[in-house]
C-alpha cells in the first residue's frame, strides 16, 4: 500500500474517532440537559399539584364549615327546646314531690 493511502486511511480513522467523540460528548450533554429539564418539569408539576390540592382543600372547607355551623345551630336550638321543656316539667315535679311529702 502506498504511503499516501496509509495516510488517508489513518486520517479517515482519526476523523471517525473525532466524530465519534464529538457525538458521544454531545449525547452526554443532551442527556444531562434532558435530566435537568425532567427534574425541573417534575418540580413544577409537584408545585402545581400542591397548589391545586390547597385550592381544593380551601374550596371544600367552605361548605364543610357552613354545614358544621348549621349543625351546631340546630343542636343549640334543640338543646334550648329540651331545656325549656325540662324547666316546664320541673315545677310540676316539685309540686308532686311536695304533695307526696306533705300527704305522706
Backbone as a printed PyTorch tensor [residue, N CA C, xyz], in Angstrom:
tensor([[[  0.8390,  -1.1540,   0.0000],
         [  0.0000,   0.0000,   0.0000],
         [  0.9030,   1.2420,   0.0000]],

        [[  0.6060,   2.1580,  -0.8720],
         [  1.4520,   3.3500,  -0.9160],
         [  1.2910,   4.1620,   0.3690]],

        [[  2.2620,   4.8990,   0.6780],
         [  2.3000,   5.7170,   1.8920],
         [  1.1310,   6.7030,   1.9300]],

        [[  0.7940,   7.2480,   0.7950],
         [ -0.3270,   8.2120,   0.7210],
         [ -1.6490,   7.5360,   1.1030]],

        [[ -1.8770,   6.3190,   0.6870],
         [ -3.1010,   5.5850,   1.0110],
         [ -3.1570,   5.2920,   2.5000]],

        [[ -2.0260,   4.9310,   3.0700],
         [ -1.9700,   4.6620,   4.5090],
         [ -2.3000,   5.9450,   5.2740]],

        [[ -1.7420,   7.0550,   4.7970],
         [ -2.0060,   8.3400,   5.4320],
         [ -3.4980,   8.6810,   5.3530]],

        [[ -4.1170,   8.4310,   4.2030],
         [ -5.5490,   8.7130,   4.0290],
         [ -6.3890,   7.8440,   4.9680]],

        [[ -6.0460,   6.5760,   5.0880],
         [ -6.7710,   5.6650,   5.9860],
         [ -6.6000,   6.1390,   7.4230]],

        [[ -5.3930,   6.4930,   7.7830],
         [ -5.1230,   6.9630,   9.1330],
         [ -5.8820,   8.2530,   9.4260]],

        [[ -5.9040,   9.1750,   8.4530],
         [ -6.6490,  10.4250,   8.6140],
         [ -8.1510,  10.1480,   8.7440]],

        [[ -8.6480,   9.2110,   7.9390],
         [-10.0760,   8.8610,   7.9930],
         [-10.4230,   8.2440,   9.3410]],

        [[ -9.5360,   7.3990,   9.8490],
         [ -9.7730,   6.7960,  11.1630],
         [ -9.7550,   7.8630,  12.2570]],

        [[ -8.8090,   8.7990,  12.1730],
         [ -8.7500,   9.8830,  13.1490],
         [-10.0140,  10.7520,  13.0870]],

        [[-10.4360,  11.0130,  11.8530],
         [-11.6510,  11.8210,  11.6590],
         [-12.8680,  11.0900,  12.2420]],

        [[-12.9490,   9.7920,  11.9850],
         [-14.0630,   8.9940,  12.5040],
         [-14.0290,   8.9580,  14.0270]],

        [[-12.8620,   8.8420,  14.6010],
         [-12.7300,   8.8340,  16.0590],
         [-13.1540,  10.1790,  16.6350]],

        [[-12.7610,  11.2540,  15.9640],
         [-13.1530,  12.5890,  16.4270],
         [-14.6700,  12.7660,  16.3200]],

        [[-15.2560,  12.2760,  15.2470],
         [-16.7140,  12.3730,  15.0700],
         [-17.4300,  11.5640,  16.1560]],

        [[-16.9080,  10.3380,  16.4250],
         [-17.4990,   9.5130,  17.4810],
         [-17.3900,  10.2110,  18.8370]],

        [[-16.2180,  10.8110,  19.1290],
         [-16.0150,  11.5040,  20.3990],
         [-16.9630,  12.7060,  20.5080]],

        [[-17.0840,  13.4620,  19.4200],
         [-17.9970,  14.6060,  19.4290],
         [-19.4460,  14.1490,  19.6430]],

        [[-19.8110,  13.0730,  18.9670],
         [-21.1700,  12.5450,  19.1150],
         [-21.4040,  12.0640,  20.5360]],

        [[-20.4100,  11.3960,  21.1000],
         [-20.5270,  10.9130,  22.4810],
         [-20.6500,  12.0900,  23.4490]],

        [[-19.7770,  13.0980,  23.2730],
         [-19.8340,  14.2810,  24.1460],
         [-21.1760,  15.0000,  24.0140]],

        [[-21.6480,  15.1220,  22.7830],
         [-22.9360,  15.7940,  22.5730],
         [-24.0720,  14.9890,  23.1870]],

        [[-24.0160,  13.6730,  23.0670],
         [-25.0760,  12.8470,  23.6570],
         [-25.0640,  12.9670,  25.1760]],

        [[-23.8720,  13.0600,  25.7830],
         [-23.7890,  13.2430,  27.2310],
         [-24.3780,  14.5980,  27.6370]],

        [[-24.0680,  15.6420,  26.8410],
         [-24.6200,  16.9710,  27.1410],
         [-26.1430,  16.9600,  27.0020]],

        [[-26.6260,  16.3450,  25.9470],
         [-28.0740,  16.2810,  25.7320],
         [-28.7620,  15.4900,  26.8440]],

        [[-28.1450,  14.3920,  27.2520],
         [-28.7100,  13.5810,  28.3260],
         [-28.7440,  14.3710,  29.6340]],

        [[-27.6630,  15.0750,  29.9380],
         [-27.6240,  15.8870,  31.1620],
         [-28.6800,  16.9840,  31.1080]],

        [[-28.8180,  17.6160,  29.9520],
         [-29.8320,  18.6690,  29.8130],
         [-31.2380,  18.0870,  29.9440]],

        [[-31.4590,  16.9220,  29.3620],
         [-32.7690,  16.2710,  29.4600],
         [-33.0810,  15.9170,  30.9150]],

        [[-32.0760,  15.4630,  31.6580],
         [-32.2920,  15.1550,  33.0720],
         [-32.6270,  16.4170,  33.8630]],

        [[-31.9030,  17.5190,  33.5890],
         [-32.2070,  18.7840,  34.2680],
         [-33.6160,  19.2570,  33.9240]],

        [[-33.9570,  19.1890,  32.6460],
         [-35.2930,  19.6090,  32.2190],
         [-36.3660,  18.7260,  32.8590]],

        [[-36.0920,  17.4240,  32.9100],
         [-37.0560,  16.5000,  33.5150],
         [-37.2590,  16.7890,  34.9920]],

        [[-36.1590,  17.0510,  35.7150],
         [-36.2800,  17.3960,  37.1390],
         [-37.0500,  18.6960,  37.3180]],

        [[-36.7690,  19.6760,  36.4570],
         [-37.4750,  20.9630,  36.5400],
         [-38.9700,  20.7780,  36.2650]],

        [[-39.2920,  19.9630,  35.2730],
         [-40.7030,  19.7110,  34.9570],
         [-41.3880,  18.9850,  36.1090]],

        [[-40.6820,  18.0350,  36.7060],
         [-41.2290,  17.2940,  37.8320],
         [-41.4850,  18.2210,  39.0120]],

        [[-40.5500,  19.1080,  39.2940],
         [-40.7120,  20.0650,  40.3910],
         [-41.8750,  21.0170,  40.1140]],

        [[-41.9770,  21.4630,  38.8800],
         [-43.0920,  22.3440,  38.5140],
         [-44.4260,  21.6160,  38.6700]],

        [[-44.4820,  20.3740,  38.2400],
         [-45.7120,  19.5860,  38.3800],
         [-46.0460,  19.3700,  39.8530]],

        [[-45.0180,  19.1410,  40.6860],
         [-45.2520,  18.9590,  42.1250],
         [-45.8100,  20.2310,  42.7410]],

        [[-45.2280,  21.3620,  42.3850],
         [-45.7100,  22.6390,  42.9200],
         [-47.1430,  22.9270,  42.4690]],

        [[-47.4290,  22.6270,  41.2160],
         [-48.7900,  22.8220,  40.7110],
         [-49.7710,  21.9010,  41.4340]],

        [[-49.3610,  20.6670,  41.6780],
         [-50.2290,  19.7130,  42.3820],
         [-50.4790,  20.1810,  43.8130]],

        [[-49.4390,  20.6930,  44.4760],
         [-49.6220,  21.2120,  45.8350],
         [-50.5670,  22.4060,  45.8390]],

        [[-50.4020,  23.3020,  44.8720],
         [-51.2770,  24.4740,  44.7860],
         [-52.7160,  24.0490,  44.5250]],

        [[-52.9050,  23.0870,  43.6550],
         [-54.2600,  22.6030,  43.3390],
         [-54.8790,  21.9240,  44.5570]],

        [[-54.0680,  21.1440,  45.2730],
         [-54.5810,  20.4740,  46.4770],
         [-54.9870,  21.5120,  47.5230]],

        [[-54.1830,  22.5570,  47.6860],
         [-54.5190,  23.6090,  48.6500],
         [-55.7980,  24.3210,  48.2340]],

        [[-55.9360,  24.5860,  46.9320],
         [-57.1440,  25.2510,  46.4330],
         [-58.3820,  24.3820,  46.6650]],

        [[-58.2510,  23.0980,  46.3750],
         [-59.3820,  22.1900,  46.5750],
         [-59.7480,  22.0660,  48.0510]],

        [[-58.7380,  22.0660,  48.9070],
         [-58.9860,  21.9890,  50.3360],
         [-59.7460,  23.2230,  50.8170]],

        [[-59.3010,  24.3910,  50.3700],
         [-59.9980,  25.6250,  50.7410],
         [-61.4280,  25.6160,  50.2010]],

        [[-61.5650,  25.1320,  48.9910],
         [-62.8820,  25.0630,  48.3580],
         [-63.8130,  24.1310,  49.1340]],

        [[-63.2720,  23.0450,  49.6520],
         [-64.0780,  22.0740,  50.3930],
         [-64.3570,  22.5540,  51.8180]],

        [[-63.4350,  23.3440,  52.3900],
         [-63.6120,  23.8010,  53.7650],
         [-64.8060,  24.7310,  53.9020]],

        [[-65.0740,  25.5430,  52.9030],
         [-66.1860,  26.4930,  52.9740],
         [-67.5130,  25.8040,  53.2370]],

        [[-67.9340,  24.9000,  52.3640],
         [-69.1970,  24.2000,  52.5930],
         [-69.1820,  23.3640,  53.8780]],

        [[-68.0500,  22.7580,  54.1880],
         [-67.9750,  21.9390,  55.4030],
         [-68.1420,  22.8070,  56.6440]],

        [[-67.5190,  23.9710,  56.6380],
         [-67.6400,  24.8860,  57.7750],
         [-69.0810,  25.3620,  57.9110]],

        [[-69.7000,  25.6940,  56.7870],
         [-71.0940,  26.1440,  56.8120],
         [-71.9950,  25.0360,  57.3450]],

        [[-71.7780,  23.8200,  56.8890],
         [-72.5950,  22.7020,  57.3480],
         [-72.3810,  22.4730,  58.8410]],

        [[-71.1400,  22.5860,  59.2990],
         [-70.8540,  22.4310,  60.7260],
         [-71.5530,  23.5000,  61.5490]],

        [[-71.5290,  24.7330,  61.0540],
         [-72.2130,  25.8150,  61.7630],
         [-73.7240,  25.5820,  61.8050]],

        [[-74.2710,  25.0880,  60.7070],
         [-75.7050,  24.7930,  60.6700],
         [-76.0560,  23.6790,  61.6580]],

        [[-75.2310,  22.6390,  61.7150],
         [-75.4770,  21.5410,  62.6530],
         [-75.3710,  22.0250,  64.0970]],

        [[-74.3870,  22.8760,  64.3770],
         [-74.2330,  23.4200,  65.7200],
         [-75.4380,  24.2690,  66.1010]],

        [[-75.8990,  25.1090,  65.1880],
         [-77.0700,  25.9490,  65.4650],
         [-78.3040,  25.0860,  65.7130]],

        [[-78.4800,  24.0280,  64.9200],
         [-79.6280,  23.1340,  65.0970],
         [-79.5430,  22.4310,  66.4600]],

        [[-78.3480,  22.0010,  66.8310],
         [-78.1770,  21.3290,  68.1230],
         [-78.4520,  22.3040,  69.2720]],

        [[-78.0180,  23.5420,  69.1230],
         [-78.2760,  24.5370,  70.1580],
         [-79.7800,  24.8240,  70.2780]],

        [[-80.4680,  24.9190,  69.1500],
         [-81.9300,  25.1350,  69.1810],
         [-82.6250,  23.9580,  69.8570]],

        [[-82.2150,  22.7390,  69.4960],
         [-82.8250,  21.5540,  70.0810],
         [-82.5390,  21.4880,  71.5850]],

        [[-81.3070,  21.8400,  71.9720],
         [-80.9600,  21.8490,  73.3920],
         [-81.7890,  22.8700,  74.1610]],

        [[-81.9760,  24.0440,  73.5820],
         [-82.7850,  25.0800,  74.2350],
         [-84.2320,  24.6200,  74.3730]],

        [[-84.7390,  23.9620,  73.3540],
         [-86.1150,  23.4510,  73.4050],
         [-86.2560,  22.3920,  74.4940]],

        [[-85.3020,  21.4630,  74.5590],
         [-85.3470,  20.4270,  75.5840],
         [-85.2190,  21.0370,  76.9820]],

        [[-84.3570,  22.0480,  77.1230],
         [-84.1810,  22.7170,  78.4070],
         [-85.4880,  23.3950,  78.8320]],

        [[-86.1480,  24.0470,  77.8770],
         [-87.4070,  24.7230,  78.1810],
         [-88.4690,  23.7060,  78.6090]],

        [[-88.5250,  22.5750,  77.9210],
         [-89.4940,  21.5350,  78.2960],
         [-89.1940,  21.0030,  79.6930]],

        [[-87.8900,  20.7720,  79.9480],
         [-87.4940,  20.2400,  81.2520],
         [-87.8210,  21.2370,  82.3590]],

        [[-87.5960,  22.5140,  82.1220],
         [-87.9020,  23.5260,  83.1260],
         [-89.4070,  23.6020,  83.3850]],

        [[-90.1800,  23.4480,  82.3190],
         [-91.6370,  23.4420,  82.4780],
         [-92.1010,  22.2500,  83.2950]],

        [[-91.4810,  21.1250,  83.1370],
         [-91.8570,  19.9290,  83.8810],
         [-91.3020,  19.9610,  85.3100]],

        [[-90.2420,  20.7240,  85.5190],
         [-89.6080,  20.7960,  86.8300],
         [-90.5980,  21.3110,  87.8770]],

        [[-91.3520,  22.3370,  87.5480],
         [-92.3070,  22.9050,  88.5130],
         [-93.3680,  21.8690,  88.8720]],

        [[-93.8350,  21.1430,  87.8850],
         [-94.8420,  20.1170,  88.1470],
         [-94.2520,  19.0050,  89.0230]],

        [[-92.9890,  18.6180,  88.7410],
         [-92.3310,  17.5790,  89.5340],
         [-92.1530,  18.0270,  90.9780]],

        [[-91.7950,  19.2860,  91.1810],
         [-91.6350,  19.8110,  92.5380],
         [-92.9650,  19.7590,  93.2720]],

        [[-94.0240,  20.1250,  92.6150],
         [-95.3580,  20.0800,  93.2310],
         [-95.7380,  18.6590,  93.6220]],

        [[-95.4780,  17.6890,  92.7170],
         [-95.8180,  16.2940,  93.0090],
         [-95.0030,  15.7790,  94.2040]],

        [[-93.7220,  16.0960,  94.2280],
         [-92.8700,  15.6450,  95.3280],
         [-93.3240,  16.2870,  96.6410]],

        [[-93.6290,  17.5710,  96.5650],
         [-94.0910,  18.2730,  97.7770],
         [-95.3860,  17.6700,  98.2670]],

        [[-96.3180,  17.3880,  97.4000],
         [-97.5940,  16.7870,  97.7950],
         [-97.3780,  15.4250,  98.4230]],

        [[-96.4970,  14.6300,  97.8980],
         [-96.2250,  13.3130,  98.4610],
         [-95.6030,  13.4110,  99.8350]],

        [[-94.6960,  14.3860,  99.9800],
         [-94.0570,  14.5440, 101.2840],
         [-95.0930,  15.0260, 102.2930]],

        [[-95.8950,  15.9900, 101.9060],
         [-96.8910,  16.5700, 102.8300],
         [-97.9940,  15.5610, 103.1150]],

        [[-98.4790,  14.8750, 102.1280],
         [-99.5680,  13.9340, 102.2990],
         [-99.0820,  12.5740, 102.7580]],

        [[-97.8320,  12.3580, 102.6890],
         [-97.1420,  11.2390, 103.2310],
         [-97.4840,   9.9240, 102.7970]]])
